[in-house]
């Protein structure tokens, strides 16, 4: 094989490898969805309520206290998306999202303390974090990596 043919063969092989890796990377990127200006606005709005107390059964529209689903309902409503009142009803809205493809603004669902059924809803805030309300902390940002949230995770839905 002449040197010039050998160089062309190597160059073709290298180009094919690069194209193959680029295709692989593009495929990975397509499975996840980037944050949108709407999801960033939604999260910024929701974070204005950090520290607002939790109260089970909080009424729709109340901003003095929230439960998990009244919080998500309120934040989404103020950003143009109508959601039902309870986490179980919200679970039926939007498009199912794989955990590996979570995007800011997705609704994230968890089992309740009994470990059965939908008992909690949160908003995915990026970087493996959720914006939600529960217990003594009220509205807060938590890590999905903690054992409680990791073990109670059910699914996510995209409504934006």
N, C-alpha and C positions, 0 to 999 in steps of 0.2 A: 504494500500500500504506500503510495506516495505521501509525503508529508502534508501536502495541501489537502488531500482526500481525508487523511487521518484527522486533521484539524476540523474539517467540515463535519465529520462524523461526531467528534466530541462536541462541537458547537450545537449540532442538532439534538444530541442526547441531553445536553445541558438545558437547552431551550425547552425540550419536552418535560424535563424534570421541573423546571420553573413553572411552566404552564400547569402541570399537574398539581403542584403544591398550591399555586394560586387558586385553582379550581377547588381544591380541598378547603382552603381558607375561606373562600367565598361561600361555600356550602355551609360552613360553620356559622358565619356571620348571618346568613339568611335565617337560621333557626331562632336567633334572638332578635328582639326588636329594640331599636334605640329609643331613648327617651325623646319625647316630643316637647315642643314648647307648651302644649296643653297639659302634659303630665307634670312638667316642672312647675307650672303655675298652680296646678292642683295641690302639689306637695307643699309649695310655699304657703298657700292659703291654709292648709291643714296644720302646718307647724306654728301658725299664729295662736293655736289653741293648746300648745304644750303646757302641761300642768293643770289644765281644767279638770276638775274632779270627775271620777267615774261614779255612775249610779245606774244599777240595773233597772231596766224599764224606763229609762229617760225618754221623755216625749220627743217626737219629731220636732225639729226646729229650735229646741232649747240649746242655748250656748252657755248656760250656767253650769251644766254637767252633761255628760254623755254616757251612753253605754256603747259597746263596740259598733253596733249596726246603726245607731242613731248618728254616731260620728261619721261613718262612711257615707251614710245617706245625706247628711248635711253638707259635707265637703264636696261630694260629687254634684249635688243639686246646685250649689253656688258656682259650679263650673260647668253647668249646662247638661248634666246627665241625671236623669231621674232613676232612682233605685227604690225598690220596696223597703219596708221598714225593718224586717228581721234578717239576720245572717242566713237563715235557712232559705228565705225567699231570694236574697241577693245571690246565693249560690247557683241559682237557676238562670242568671242573666249573663250575657256576653258569651265570649268564646273561650273554651278551655285552653289553658296554657301549661306547658310542661314546666316543671320546676327549673330545669336548666335553661329555659327561655324567658324567665321573668323579666319584665320591663317596668320601669318606674310608672306608677299609677295603676298597676294590676291589683285586683282584689285578691287577697290571700286568705284561705279558709283553713280552720283548725277544728279538731274535735273538742268537745267540752271536757270538763274535768272527769266525766264518766268514761271518756275514751270512745264514745259512740256518737255518731251523727255530727252535724255541723253545730258548733257551739261558740265559735269566735270568728270574726272577720277583721282584717287589717288591710292597709294599703302598702304595697311594695314601694320602698323608698330608695332602692338602689343599694349597691355594695352589701348585699345580704342583710339589709335592714328593713324593718317594717315600722310604719307609723300607725298607731292604734291607741286604744284606751282600755285599761283594765285595772282593777284593784286600787291600792293606795296611791300608786303613781299617777293615776289619771292619764291624760293624753301624753304619750311618750314615744320614743324611738327605741326599739329593741332589736337585738341580733337574732336572725334566724338560726344561728349556730348554737344557741343555748340548747341544752338538752330538752327543756320543756317544749319549746317551739319546734324543734327538730322532730321530736317524737309525736307531736300532735298535728303536724302538717297533713292536710288532706289534698288540696289542689289549689289552683289559681284560675281566675277568669279575667279576661280583658274586656272592659266595657268602654274604654276610650277609643 
